[in-house]
C-alpha cells in the first residue's frame, strides 16, 4: 500500500531507535452510507 510506505519512510527520518509495526486488525473505518430516508455513518473494523 503506497500510503503505508510513504508514512514508513517519513517515520524513519524522525526516529532511529523505534520500529513501526502495523496491526491492521486494530484499525477502524468510517463509512458514510446514504440510505433512505437518511444518511448514516458506520464505524466498522478493518476486518469487517
Residue pairs with C-beta under 8 A, 6 or more apart in sequence:
4 22
8 20
11 20
12 20
24 46
25 45
25 46
25 47
27 45
27 46
28 43
28 44
28 45
28 46
29 43
29 44
29 45
29 46
30 41
30 42
30 43
31 41
31 42
31 43
31 44
32 39
32 40
32 41
32 42
33 39
33 40
33 41
33 42
